[in-house]
Amino acid sequence: MTQSFIQAINGLHVASAPLHAYTSQNRFRDYTNSTVPLFSLSPTPTDLASASKTINEQACTELGFADEELRESGYVVGVAPTPPTTETAIKLVDYYHRTFDKQGGGAIDGGPSWYPLAFVGVGSQGWRREGVVVCFFDARFGQPVGEEVCVRACLVRGGVVGRMLVELRMGDVEWEEIVRGCAVGEGEGEGEGEGESGGGR
């Protein structure tokens, strides 16, 4: 399921206008306090709360934070409100891109509650072993409204998702560099994640 989801959306081009509010500031901000939304990619029930808790604990380890510190600054990942449909990969991408309320109540730094340029997709209860999909909208600072944005997607090893999202939120590292060493490689079994640590939201 995860591989077919990635194949359907990786390299997709979408309108930049829905992202303009987040890419047109004087500088491309890092959104360090915004939470990356977590969606289920499966029609069968998936324990997203447990996945969120585990990924946030990974982030706590990476940052050297206690859970309370990460909660106060903004969890790296959180269970998103259920989208109206996840029938296809394209529909989920379109929902996140055009409809999903990224601003919410706002983060502590005044940014959006939800990270505006990426989401995480969990394909099954075995995500620690199989990996998760990270979908990223590769927008440029000050990108003209008329230009399209390329969607990037990859399968990230279950044991390093928290670390990867910490780097993604900081916003000062290129996508290719972030996924290097985190993605499940071609021909590589969707193997065991590194260290299963079990933070919230």
Secondary structure, 3 states (H helix, E strand, C coil): CHHHHHHHHCCCEEECHHHHHHHCCCCCCCCCCCEEEEEECCCCCCCHHHHHHHHHHHHHHHHCCCHHHHHHHCCCEEECCCCCCCCCHHHHHHHHHHHCCCCCCCCCCCCCCECCCEEEEECCCCHHHHCEEEEEEECCCCCCCCCEEEEEEEEECCCCHHHHHHHHHHCCCCHHHHHCCCECCCCCCCCCCCCCCCCCC
